[in-house]
């Protein structure tokens, strides 16, 4: 019966709840903007990595390289889109 219990997934879920609680503490504690954003960024990246590896099974296939390359490509496109939007809408370049 022990081999049927998804211990990794349960521990991942518990760690995900802990990361969410830490991020929620930023709201309730009186932190400076810099400290709060640092904690939020660290917990967000840890949460995204946890979700990708454990729950989306990115590390379980034989083709790990292409999966991580696709994720990196998606991150690059997202960053370029955000920077392009800021460039056009806020900073006034067209």
URHUFEN-V897826 format. One record per pair of residues at least 12 apart in sequence whose ideal C-beta (glycine too) atoms are under 10 Angstrom apart, sorted by the first residue. I is the first residue (numbers start at 1). J is the second residue. D is the distance in Angstrom with one decimal. If there is no record, write none. Layout:
i->I j->J d->D
i->I j->J d->D
//
This chain:
i->6 j->54 d->9.8
i->8 j->53 d->9.9
i->8 j->54 d->6.5
i->9 j->54 d->6.4
i->9 j->55 d->7.2
i->11 j->54 d->8.6
i->12 j->50 d->5.9
i->12 j->51 d->8.4
i->12 j->53 d->8.4
i->12 j->54 d->3.9
i->12 j->55 d->6.7
i->13 j->50 d->9.3
i->13 j->54 d->8.5
i->13 j->55 d->8.5
i->15 j->46 d->8.5
i->15 j->47 d->9.0
i->15 j->50 d->6.3
i->15 j->54 d->8.8
i->16 j->46 d->9.2
i->16 j->47 d->6.3
i->16 j->50 d->5.9
i->16 j->51 d->7.3
i->16 j->54 d->8.5
i->16 j->55 d->8.6
i->18 j->43 d->9.3
i->18 j->46 d->9.9
i->19 j->42 d->9.1
i->19 j->43 d->4.8
i->19 j->44 d->8.5
i->19 j->45 d->10.0
i->19 j->46 d->5.7
i->19 j->47 d->4.9
i->19 j->50 d->7.3
i->20 j->43 d->7.9
i->20 j->47 d->7.4
i->21 j->43 d->9.4
i->22 j->39 d->6.8
i->22 j->40 d->9.2
i->22 j->42 d->8.8
i->22 j->43 d->5.4
i->22 j->46 d->9.2
i->22 j->47 d->9.8
i->23 j->36 d->9.6
i->23 j->39 d->7.1
i->23 j->40 d->5.8
i->23 j->41 d->10.0
i->23 j->42 d->9.3
i->23 j->43 d->4.6
i->23 j->44 d->7.4
i->23 j->46 d->9.8
i->23 j->47 d->7.9
i->24 j->43 d->9.6
i->25 j->39 d->8.0
i->25 j->43 d->9.7
i->26 j->38 d->9.5
i->26 j->39 d->5.3
i->26 j->40 d->5.8
i->26 j->43 d->8.4
i->27 j->40 d->9.6
i->48 j->71 d->9.2
i->48 j->75 d->9.4
i->49 j->71 d->9.8
i->52 j->67 d->8.6
i->52 j->68 d->8.8
i->52 j->71 d->6.6
i->53 j->68 d->10.0
i->56 j->71 d->9.5
i->58 j->70 d->9.5
i->58 j->71 d->7.4
//
